[in-house]
């Protein structure tokens, strides 16, 4: 199926803390001949406000997002959690927003991007990617096609890493305990990197790995696929 120009929904976290993930997303798509546009007026989709109990503010941001992306048939986001929020709470965009691996595998029919990676990786399926978007094995299929990449299975992969946005702040002790379990699973694989489709979870996991001085990098799926 032909795919028109794609608009990048970079997300707040991508814009402020992990811009390389947004750049990697553009790199991946441009190599496939896709023109990527970036509506500069975009702001938060409202997920943070919604999760904190500010439903009216979240609704206003969602309506604004609808206006900003009104002219785009396909919107891609390197964030499963933000894509899931938009699908659930921004009706005007629900059918047009795709997480990166969904767009690649389902819409573009691409699994092998012709890139290589030297080293071993384990994949963490974040809660939103697993339970709301139901990404299944799409990210794994993309990773398996990367030349030179050794993919190690993550024990207890479906368990939450403990981030959960404001959950990590409001329930710090529980969050830290959950993170400790996730870090133990990551380290048990022996992989040199842990990969996910959400920078938020990777920020949480990566911070924990740094504090433990673990020799494991946290990498977004887009960064690996960009080669």
Secondary structure as the mmCIF struct_conf table of DSSP 4:
data_model
#
loop_
_struct_conf.conf_type_id
_struct_conf.id
_struct_conf.beg_label_comp_id
_struct_conf.beg_label_asym_id
_struct_conf.beg_label_seq_id
_struct_conf.end_label_comp_id
_struct_conf.end_label_asym_id
_struct_conf.end_label_seq_id
STRN STRN1 UNK A 6 UNK A 8
HELX_RH_AL_P HELX_RH_AL_P1 UNK A 12 UNK A 16
TURN_TY1_P TURN_TY1_P1 UNK A 17 UNK A 17
HELX_RH_AL_P HELX_RH_AL_P2 UNK A 19 UNK A 31
TURN_TY1_P TURN_TY1_P2 UNK A 32 UNK A 33
STRN STRN2 UNK A 36 UNK A 37
TURN_TY1_P TURN_TY1_P3 UNK A 40 UNK A 41
BEND BEND1 UNK A 46 UNK A 46
HELX_RH_AL_P HELX_RH_AL_P3 UNK A 47 UNK A 51
TURN_TY1_P TURN_TY1_P4 UNK A 52 UNK A 53
HELX_RH_AL_P HELX_RH_AL_P4 UNK A 55 UNK A 68
TURN_TY1_P TURN_TY1_P5 UNK A 69 UNK A 71
BEND BEND2 UNK A 73 UNK A 73
STRN STRN3 UNK A 74 UNK A 77
BEND BEND3 UNK A 78 UNK A 78
HELX_RH_AL_P HELX_RH_AL_P5 UNK A 80 UNK A 89
HELX_RH_3T_P HELX_RH_3T_P1 UNK A 91 UNK A 93
TURN_TY1_P TURN_TY1_P6 UNK A 94 UNK A 96
STRN STRN4 UNK A 97 UNK A 99
HELX_RH_AL_P HELX_RH_AL_P6 UNK A 100 UNK A 102
HELX_RH_PI_P HELX_RH_PI_P1 UNK A 103 UNK A 107
BEND BEND4 UNK A 108 UNK A 108
BEND BEND5 UNK A 114 UNK A 114
STRN STRN5 UNK A 116 UNK A 123
HELX_RH_AL_P HELX_RH_AL_P7 UNK A 127 UNK A 127
HELX_RH_PI_P HELX_RH_PI_P2 UNK A 128 UNK A 132
BEND BEND6 UNK A 133 UNK A 133
TURN_TY1_P TURN_TY1_P7 UNK A 136 UNK A 137
HELX_RH_AL_P HELX_RH_AL_P8 UNK A 138 UNK A 144
TURN_TY1_P TURN_TY1_P8 UNK A 145 UNK A 145
BEND BEND7 UNK A 146 UNK A 146
STRN STRN6 UNK A 147 UNK A 152
HELX_LH_PP_P HELX_LH_PP_P1 UNK A 153 UNK A 154
TURN_TY1_P TURN_TY1_P9 UNK A 155 UNK A 158
BEND BEND8 UNK A 159 UNK A 159
BEND BEND9 UNK A 162 UNK A 162
TURN_TY1_P TURN_TY1_P10 UNK A 164 UNK A 166
HELX_RH_AL_P HELX_RH_AL_P9 UNK A 167 UNK A 170
TURN_TY1_P TURN_TY1_P11 UNK A 171 UNK A 171
HELX_RH_AL_P HELX_RH_AL_P10 UNK A 172 UNK A 189
TURN_TY1_P TURN_TY1_P12 UNK A 190 UNK A 190
BEND BEND10 UNK A 192 UNK A 192
STRN STRN7 UNK A 193 UNK A 196
BEND BEND11 UNK A 197 UNK A 197
HELX_RH_AL_P HELX_RH_AL_P11 UNK A 199 UNK A 211
TURN_TY1_P TURN_TY1_P13 UNK A 212 UNK A 213
BEND BEND12 UNK A 215 UNK A 215
STRN STRN8 UNK A 217 UNK A 220
HELX_RH_AL_P HELX_RH_AL_P12 UNK A 221 UNK A 225
TURN_TY1_P TURN_TY1_P14 UNK A 226 UNK A 226
#
